[in-house]
Amino acid sequence: MRDFAVSAHPMRGTKVLQGQRVPKRVKEKTSRPSFLLPGLLFLFIVSILCYVWTRIQVVQYGYEISSALRAKEAAVSAHNERTIEIATLRSAQQVEKRAREELRMNLPRKDQLVIIR
């Protein structure tokens, strides 16, 4: 059997047995900056900002809906008041009362009546 001596390779610091072939070019691991952590951090921050923005929009729309409902209730209340007022003003008693008090009108005398046949 053949004896192999162990020697250190001067370039890479690895041990090579005598009699073995050393590859001509060995790619050394270069340290490249990792974009994984900053990318994940960026995605996390963007997702947090989107979440906060949507929550703010929900609250804002809630305020707008509440304000619109209050305006609707006020409009319905005013409509109901006007409907009652119109019904009151159209009644025969109110028309007669207004004609007598504000316009100073009286019932016609018999000689002022004209009968049409």
Sequence and secondary structure as in RCSB ss.txt:
>XXXX:A:sequence
MRDFAVSAHPMRGTKVLQGQRVPKRVKEKTSRPSFLLPGLLFLFIVSILCYVWTRIQVVQYGYEISSALRAKEAA
VSAHNERTIEIATLRSAQQVEKRAREELRMNLPRKDQLVIIR
>XXXX:A:secstr
     EEE TTT  EEETTS   S           HHHHHHHHHHHHHHHHHHHHHHHHHHHHHHHHHHHHHHHH
HHHHHHHHHHHHHHHSHHHHHHHHHHTS      GGG     
